């Protein structure tokens, strides 16, 4: 399924991550990523994001991820929730 709506999950709070998604006309995944721990963990965080997108079979997406030191389970939950909302499968912020 494709992303059909703008959606978000998470917050700017410490130890959380804000994930915003929207439909993309371009092919592929365009992820804008920033993190307070990006120097140390940026590559592993991005790998985890791609893993969740693979599991959800998301190919084309525009995504903004602003991490404030979230743990892996939080990152996974926020990405999954934003994608689910973006597909119109769950009500939530911006949906």
N, C-alpha and C positions, 0 to 999 in steps of 0.2 A: 504494500500500500504506500501511497505517496503522502507527503506532508501537504495539507490543504489549507491550514490556518497558521497565523502567527500564534505562538504559545510560549509560555515560560514556566519554570519551576525553580524553587530555591529562593535565596535572598542574598543580600550583601553582608550579612552578619558573619562574624568570626566563626571559623570551622564549618562554613557552609559554602555552597557554590550556586551561582545564578546561571541558569541555562536558558537561553532564548533560541527558538527555532522559527523558521519561516520557509515557505515554499521557495524553490530555486528554479529559475529558468535554465541555468547552466547545468551541465552534467557534472556529477561528482559531489564531493563533500567540501564545502568551504567553511572551515572552522577558524573563527577569530578567538584566540586563547590568551588569557592573561591570568597570572597567579602570583600570590604573595610568596609561594614556595616553588615557583617555576624553575629557578636555577637548579635546585636540587631534584625536583620530582616532575618537572614539566613533561619529559618524554614518557614517563610511565603513566601520567595522568592522561595524556593524549592517546596512548595505546589502549587504556581502559575505555575511553570514550569510543574509539573505533571498534573495540570489541563489542560494546553494547549495541552500536549501530549495526554491526554485522549480525548479531543475534536477532535484532528487530527487522533485518533485511531493508535497511535504509541506504539507498544509493545516492540520491540527489537531495541535498539539504544545505541551507544557509544556517549556520549556528554561531552564536556568540556564547562563550563560556568565560565567566569571571569567577575564579576560584579564590577563596579566602582560607585555604588550609583544610579543606574538607577531606575526610577519610574516604577510602575507596567505596564502601557501601553507600555512603551519602552521594558520591559522584554518580554511581550506577543508578541509584534511585531517582536522582534529579534528571538525568539524561532520559531515562525510561519514561518518566512522568511527562516531561516536555514533549517527547515524541508522541506519546499516547494522546496528549491534548492536541498536538498539532495535526494529528490524523482525525480529530473530531470524535475520538472514542471515549473521551472523558472531559467533563466540564472543568474549567479552572481559569486561572489568570489569562486574560487576553483571548479566551475561547468563547 
